[in-house]
Amino acid sequence: MPDWIARANIEHFKKLLETETDPERRRVIERELAEEERKLAALLKKQDVKKEG
């Protein structure tokens, strides 16, 4: 997955959290946000390794 997709998803989830008040939905969004942040970190790390190698 390109890193721009992960970045777009992160921004989307952050925007949802600005207005979501239901605790259950917030937990789901927060979980999805954390997953996308992990994906982005892995993608960036992979890109750095390619640049170094």
C-alpha positions as CSV (number, residue, x, y, z in Angstrom):
1,M,0.0,0.0,0.0
2,P,1.4,3.5,-0.8
3,D,2.1,5.6,2.2
4,W,-0.3,8.3,0.9
5,I,-3.2,5.9,1.5
6,A,-2.2,5.3,5.1
7,R,-1.8,9.1,5.6
8,A,-5.2,9.8,4.2
9,N,-6.8,7.1,6.4
10,I,-5.1,8.6,9.5
11,E,-6.4,12.1,8.7
12,H,-9.9,10.6,8.1
13,F,-9.9,8.8,11.5
14,K,-8.6,11.9,13.3
15,K,-11.4,14.0,11.7
16,L,-14.0,11.4,12.8
17,L,-12.8,11.6,16.3
18,E,-13.3,15.4,16.4
19,T,-17.1,14.9,16.3
20,E,-17.8,11.3,17.4
21,T,-19.2,11.2,21.0
22,D,-20.3,7.6,21.2
23,P,-17.7,5.8,23.4
24,E,-18.0,2.5,21.5
25,R,-17.6,4.1,18.1
26,R,-14.7,6.2,19.4
27,R,-12.9,3.0,20.6
28,V,-13.3,1.5,17.1
29,I,-12.0,4.6,15.4
30,E,-9.1,4.9,17.8
31,R,-8.2,1.2,17.2
32,E,-8.4,1.8,13.4
33,L,-6.3,5.0,13.8
34,A,-3.6,3.1,15.7
35,E,-3.5,0.4,13.1
36,E,-3.1,2.9,10.3
37,E,-0.3,4.6,12.2
38,R,1.5,1.3,12.6
39,K,1.1,0.6,8.9
40,L,2.5,4.0,8.0
41,A,5.5,3.5,10.4
42,A,6.2,0.1,8.8
43,L,6.0,1.6,5.3
44,L,8.3,4.5,6.2
45,K,10.8,2.1,7.8
46,K,10.7,-0.1,4.7
47,Q,11.3,3.0,2.5
48,D,14.3,4.0,4.6
49,V,15.8,0.6,4.4
50,K,15.5,0.7,0.6
51,K,17.2,4.1,0.5
52,E,20.1,2.9,2.6
53,G,20.5,-0.4,0.8
